[in-house]
Structure formats: structure tokens, C-alpha cells
């Protein structure tokens, strides 16, 4: 209230001052929008402040809002799953377990219902397995039984699942990741997708596995 009252008195005391202040505020908003959204004319790597108080905040950490035109292959992965599912029993849904949890690729944003570009039959047929369901399965036999009973496809990162500090199910996800990458399951790789890195992750490859069915 004090700041608002002071600003009001300052701006109403002089029309000239009001115009100057309004110009610089508008200029700041326009500049910060282009810097934080598109990295123009400079990259957002600047913070000026004292301890936890920022007077100038032009940084992409911890909230990254910078436009990213990288290909994360979401629709490609979903279309590949559907096009390769002819051997799966007709009349039932295709269940996918996603073991990646990072920006642009996680349990939520792989949901087929989010992509209007997909054919209706793809959006309706593919279902995602809820990641917390895998927590009770610890031994190789238990993991194998779960996969063969409930899962048709698994998306596995070759290296990084995501930030361990930010993922509640990191330990069971890592357990399943190692089990599949070590070739202990009946799932076989059918496609791979290269993805870029950033300040948190190195470049990685996502591998799509399909349950091997009996001939």
C-alpha cells in the first residue's frame, strides 16, 4: 500500500514525470518479454540482486520460459505405437509405460488426448500406465510379471530418467529402466529417438520397446 500510494503521488504530481516513468516501464516489459521468450537481443542469463531478492531478473533458471523448437518426437512416438500394434489383441487398449520424466517428455505430456494432430483412433486406443503403480515390483521376476501382464510398450531413456530430486517415483523407474536396458525382459526395441540436452541434461536417446508376442 505504501509503494502504491507513493507511485500514485509521484505520477500525479507531474504529467512529465508520469510520461517518462510510463515509457521506461513499458520499455522494460517489452525488452524482458523478448529476452525471456526468444533470447533476443541477449540470452536470459542475468540476475542482479542481494541474496534471495532480485532487482533484475532476466534468467531462464529455475523457470525456463524460453521458446524451444526442438523435436521431442511425442506425436511420432504415439503414431509408431499405433502403427505397430496390429499384433496386439483386437478390441482392447494399448498400454504404454513411460519411464521418462523431464520437460516436454513425461507421463502427462505424452497423453495422446493432448494432440489434436493425431487420428481419433490413435487418441482413443493408446492409454498410459500410471507410473506409481510400478513401485511395489522390486525383483526381476516381479518386474517381468508386471510388464507381461499389464504393459504393451515401454519408452526407456538410454541415460537420464530426469532429476532424481524432483521425481517421487525415481527409484522404481530406474529399476525398470535398468531391467529393460539389460535385456532381461521379453520386450524388444522397435524405434529410437534422439533428443537434445540443456543445462540439466546431456543429449539422450529414447528407445521404444514393444512386448514380443508369440508367433
C-alpha positions in Angstrom: 0.0 0.0 0.0 2.9 2.4 0.8 4.5 1.6 -2.6 1.2 2.1 -4.4 0.5 5.4 -2.6 4.0 6.7 -3.3 3.8 5.7 -7.0 0.4 7.4 -7.3 1.6 10.6 -5.7 4.7 10.6 -8.0 2.8 10.1 -11.2 0.0 12.6 -10.4 2.4 15.3 -9.3 3.8 15.9 -12.7 2.5 14.8 -16.1 6.0 14.9 -17.5 7.3 12.5 -14.8 4.3 10.2 -15.4 5.1 10.0 -19.1 8.8 9.3 -18.5 8.1 6.6 -15.9 5.4 5.0 -18.1 7.8 5.0 -21.1 10.5 3.2 -19.2 8.1 0.7 -17.5 6.6 -0.2 -20.9 10.1 -0.4 -22.5 11.2 -2.8 -19.7 8.2 -5.0 -20.2 8.8 -5.2 -23.9 12.5 -5.9 -23.5 12.0 -8.6 -20.8 9.4 -10.3 -22.9 11.7 -10.7 -25.9 14.7 -11.7 -23.8 12.9 -14.2 -21.7 10.7 -15.6 -24.5 13.1 -15.6 -27.5 16.6 -14.8 -26.2 16.6 -11.5 -28.2 18.7 -9.4 -28.2 20.6 -11.2 -25.4 20.3 -14.6 -23.8 18.4 -14.7 -20.5 21.4 -15.3 -18.2 21.3 -12.2 -15.9 20.2 -11.8 -12.3 21.1 -8.8 -10.2 20.2 -8.8 -6.5 21.1 -9.4 -2.9 20.8 -13.0 -1.7 17.2 -14.1 -2.5 16.0 -10.6 -3.6 16.3 -10.0 -7.3 16.2 -6.4 -8.6 16.8 -7.5 -12.2 15.6 -11.0 -13.2 16.4 -12.0 -16.8 17.2 -15.6 -16.3 15.9 -19.0 -17.5 16.6 -20.6 -14.1 14.7 -22.0 -12.3 11.7 -21.4 -14.6 12.5 -21.8 -18.2 10.2 -19.9 -20.5 12.5 -19.5 -23.5 10.9 -20.8 -26.7 12.1 -24.2 -27.6 11.7 -25.5 -31.2 13.4 -28.8 -30.6 11.7 -32.0 -31.8 10.7 -34.2 -28.8 9.0 -36.8 -31.0 5.8 -37.0 -28.9 3.4 -37.5 -31.9 5.9 -39.6 -33.7 6.2 -42.0 -30.8 2.4 -42.3 -30.4 1.9 -42.9 -34.2 4.7 -45.5 -34.1 3.0 -47.3 -31.2 -0.3 -47.4 -33.0 1.0 -48.4 -36.4 3.0 -51.3 -34.9 0.1 -52.6 -32.7 -1.5 -54.9 -35.3 -0.3 -58.0 -33.5 -2.0 -56.9 -30.3 -5.3 -58.4 -29.5 -8.1 -56.5 -31.2 -10.7 -54.8 -29.1 -8.5 -53.8 -26.2 -6.5 -50.7 -25.4 -2.7 -50.4 -26.0 -1.0 -49.7 -22.7 2.3 -47.7 -22.6 4.7 -47.3 -19.7 6.7 -44.1 -20.0 10.0 -44.1 -18.0 11.0 -40.5 -19.0 10.2 -37.6 -16.7 11.6 -34.3 -17.9 10.4 -31.2 -19.6 8.5 -31.8 -22.9 8.5 -35.6 -22.2 6.8 -37.0 -19.2 3.8 -39.1 -18.1 1.4 -36.1 -18.6 2.5 -34.6 -21.9 2.8 -37.9 -23.7 -1.0 -38.3 -23.2 -2.5 -38.9 -26.7 -5.5 -36.8 -25.8 -3.3 -33.7 -25.8 -2.6 -33.9 -29.5 -5.3 -32.9 -31.9 -3.0 -33.8 -34.8 -3.4 -37.5 -34.1 -6.1 -39.5 -35.7 -9.1 -40.1 -33.4 -8.5 -43.9 -33.3 -4.9 -43.2 -32.0 -6.1 -40.9 -29.3 -8.7 -43.3 -28.2 -6.7 -46.6 -28.4 -3.5 -45.7 -26.5 -3.6 -45.5 -22.7 -0.7 -44.6 -20.4 0.1 -46.7 -17.4 0.2 -44.7 -14.1 3.8 -44.7 -13.1 3.2 -45.0 -9.3 1.8 -48.5 -10.0 5.3 -49.9 -10.6 6.6 -49.1 -7.1 5.7 -52.5 -5.4 7.6 -54.5 -8.1 11.2 -54.9 -7.0 12.6 -58.3 -8.0 13.3 -59.3 -11.6 10.5 -61.8 -11.5 8.0 -59.3 -10.2 9.0 -56.7 -12.8 8.8 -59.2 -15.6 5.4 -60.4 -14.5 4.1 -56.9 -14.3 5.3 -55.9 -17.7 4.0 -59.0 -19.4 0.6 -58.7 -17.6 -0.2 -55.0 -18.0 2.1 -53.3 -20.5 2.4 -53.4 -24.3 5.1 -50.7 -24.9 7.7 -49.1 -22.8 9.6 -45.8 -23.6 13.0 -46.0 -22.0 15.7 -43.3 -21.8 19.1 -44.6 -22.6 20.7 -42.5 -19.9 18.7 -40.0 -17.8 15.1 -40.5 -16.5 15.0 -37.0 -15.1 16.1 -35.1 -12.0 16.1 -37.5 -9.1 15.3 -34.7 -6.6 12.1 -33.9 -8.5 10.7 -37.3 -9.2 8.9 -39.2 -6.4 9.0 -42.5 -8.3 12.6 -42.1 -9.4 13.9 -45.3 -7.7 11.3 -47.7 -9.2 11.5 -46.0 -12.6 15.3 -46.5 -12.5 14.8 -50.1 -11.5 12.5 -50.8 -14.5 14.9 -48.9 -16.8 17.9 -51.0 -15.9 15.9 -54.2 -16.2 14.8 -53.4 -19.7 18.1 -52.0 -21.0 19.9 -55.0 -19.6 17.8 -57.2 -21.9 16.1 -59.1 -19.1 12.5 -58.5 -20.3 10.6 -60.0 -23.2 10.4 -56.5 -24.8 12.3 -55.7 -27.9 13.4 -52.3 -29.2 11.4 -51.1 -32.3 12.4 -47.4 -32.6 14.8 -44.8 -31.1 14.6 -41.0 -30.9 17.5 -38.6 -30.3 16.7 -35.7 -28.0 18.8 -32.6 -27.2 20.4 -31.7 -23.9 20.3 -28.5 -21.8 21.8 -27.1 -18.6 20.3 -30.0 -16.7 20.7 -33.0 -19.1 23.1 -34.3 -21.6 21.7 -35.3 -25.1 19.9 -38.6 -24.8 18.1 -41.3 -26.8 14.7 -42.6 -26.0 14.1 -46.2 -27.0 10.7 -47.6 -27.7 10.2 -51.2 -26.6 7.4 -53.5 -27.6 6.3 -56.7 -25.9 7.4 -59.7 -28.0 4.4 -61.8 -28.8 4.4 -65.5 -29.6 4.4 -66.3 -33.4 
